[in-house]
C-alpha cells in the first residue's frame, strides 16, 4: 500500500513541477538556468521518469520561491484537522536516505507547519538558497548529533537542543560519521 501511495505522490509531484514551470511561462532551458538543474534532469522529473533528490527539490523551490513543504503540500490531498500518523505523508530522498514526515502539513489558512526529519550517520544535505527569504525555523533535535549551518554560521546540536533562525540564504545539515539525527522542524 505504501509503495502505491508513494508512486501516486511521485506522479502528482511530476505533474505539479511541470505545472509550476508552465505557470511561470518558462521553457525547460529557462528553468534550468534559474535552478541550476540540467534540462535533461528537469525533463525526466516532469515526465515522472526519476524521483527528485532533496538537493534538486531545494534548487527548484528556490527558483519558484516556494518552501519545499509547500510544494509537497500542493501534491497532497486536503487533510482533516487531526492528522493520524498513518495518514502523514513521508518523503524519502533516494540518494541520501533523508526522510521527511509531514506531521502537520501546511494549509492555505495556516501559517505554520511541523516536520519530523531523519538523517543517517555521515549524511550531508545543502541548500543553496532559502525558498522564501526570512522564513522562520525552529529545529528541535530529538536524537543524535547534527551540525546546522545557516547563512554561514554553524551550530552543533545535541539531543534536546533547539535552534531558532530566520533563513535568508544557504543552509546545510550534516551528521557526523558516528551518529544520525532525528529532529522536528517547525516552519512559520
C-alpha positions in Angstrom: 0.0 0.0 0.0 2.8 2.5 0.9 4.6 1.8 -2.5 1.3 2.5 -4.4 0.8 5.8 -2.4 4.5 6.7 -2.9 4.2 6.2 -6.7 1.0 8.3 -6.8 2.7 11.0 -4.9 5.7 11.0 -7.2 3.4 11.2 -10.3 1.5 14.1 -8.7 4.8 15.8 -7.9 6.0 15.3 -11.5 2.7 16.9 -12.8 3.0 19.8 -10.3 6.6 20.5 -11.2 5.5 20.8 -14.9 2.5 22.9 -13.9 4.7 25.4 -12.0 7.0 25.8 -14.9 4.1 26.4 -17.3 2.5 28.9 -14.9 5.8 30.9 -15.0 5.8 30.6 -18.8 9.3 29.2 -18.6 10.9 26.9 -21.1 12.9 23.9 -19.7 16.0 25.9 -20.7 14.9 29.0 -18.7 14.1 26.8 -15.6 17.5 25.0 -16.0 19.2 28.4 -15.9 17.1 29.7 -12.9 17.5 26.5 -10.9 21.0 25.2 -11.9 19.4 21.8 -12.7 20.1 20.4 -16.1 17.4 20.5 -18.8 17.6 16.7 -19.1 17.0 16.2 -15.4 14.1 18.6 -15.4 12.5 16.8 -18.4 12.9 13.4 -16.7 11.4 14.8 -13.4 8.4 16.3 -15.2 7.8 13.0 -17.0 8.0 11.0 -13.8 10.9 9.0 -15.0 13.0 9.8 -11.9 12.4 10.9 -8.4 13.9 14.2 -7.3 16.6 14.4 -4.6 16.4 16.8 -1.7 19.1 18.9 -3.4 17.2 19.1 -6.7 13.9 19.9 -5.0 15.7 22.6 -3.0 17.0 24.2 -6.1 13.6 24.1 -7.8 11.9 25.5 -4.8 14.4 28.4 -4.6 13.8 29.1 -8.3 10.0 29.2 -7.7 10.2 31.0 -4.3 8.4 28.1 -2.6 9.2 26.2 0.6 9.7 22.6 -0.1 6.9 21.6 2.2 4.6 24.0 0.3 5.5 22.2 -2.9 4.9 18.8 -1.4 1.6 20.1 0.1 0.5 21.1 -3.4 0.6 17.4 -4.5 -1.3 16.1 -1.5 -5.0 15.8 -1.0 -6.7 18.0 1.6 -6.4 16.8 5.2 -8.7 16.8 8.3 -7.9 18.8 11.4 -6.5 15.7 13.1 -3.7 14.0 11.1 -3.2 10.4 12.2 0.3 9.1 12.0 -0.7 6.6 9.3 -2.1 9.4 7.2 1.0 11.6 7.4 2.9 11.7 4.2 6.5 10.6 4.2 9.0 11.6 1.5 12.5 10.0 1.2 15.5 11.1 -0.8 16.8 8.0 -2.6 20.3 9.4 -2.7 20.9 10.4 0.9 18.2 8.4 2.8 16.8 11.6 4.2 13.3 11.0 5.5 10.8 13.8 6.0 7.4 13.2 7.6 4.8 15.9 7.3 3.3 15.6 10.8 1.3 18.8 10.5 1.0 19.7 6.8 0.8 23.3 5.6 -2.6 24.6 4.7 -3.7 27.7 2.9 -5.4 29.1 6.1 -2.5 28.2 8.4 0.9 29.9 8.5 2.9 27.1 10.2 3.7 23.5 9.7 5.7 20.8 11.5 8.0 18.1 10.1 9.8 15.1 11.6 13.1 14.5 9.8 15.7 11.7 9.9 19.2 11.7 8.6 21.5 8.7 8.8 25.1 8.9 10.1 27.6 10.7 7.8 25.0 12.5 5.7 25.3 16.0 4.3 22.5 18.0 2.7 23.0 21.5 1.4 20.5 24.1 0.1 21.9 26.9 -2.0 19.1 29.4 -1.1 16.1 29.9 1.1 12.9 29.2 -0.8 11.4 32.3 0.9 13.9 34.6 2.5 13.2 35.3 6.1 11.3 32.1 6.7 11.2 31.3 10.4 12.5 27.8 11.5 12.6 26.1 14.9 14.6 22.9 14.9 14.3 20.6 17.9 16.9 17.8 17.9 15.3 14.7 19.4 18.1 12.1 18.9 21.7 12.1 17.7 24.0 14.9 16.7 23.5 17.5 14.0 25.5 20.4 12.6 23.3 23.0 11.0 24.9 25.9 9.1 22.6 28.8 8.4 23.7 31.8 6.4 27.4 30.9 7.1 27.0 30.3 10.9 27.4 26.7 12.1 25.7 25.3 15.2 26.5 21.9 16.7 23.3 20.4 18.2 22.9 17.6 20.7 19.7 15.8 21.8 17.2 18.3 23.3 18.8 21.4 21.8 16.6 23.9 19.9 17.9 26.1 17.1 15.7 29.1 16.1 16.5 31.1 13.0 15.2 33.1 10.0 16.6 31.6 6.9 17.9 34.3 4.4 20.3 32.3 2.2 22.2 29.0 2.1 21.8 26.2 4.7 23.3 22.8 5.4 22.5 19.8 7.6 25.4 17.4 8.5 25.5 14.4 10.7 28.9 13.0 12.0 30.1 9.6 10.8 29.1 8.0 14.2 25.6 9.4 14.6 22.4 10.1 12.7 19.8 12.6 13.7 16.1 12.7 14.2 14.6 16.2 14.7 11.4 18.2 14.5 11.3 21.2 12.3 8.6 23.9 12.7 8.3 26.4 9.9 6.4 29.6 10.1 
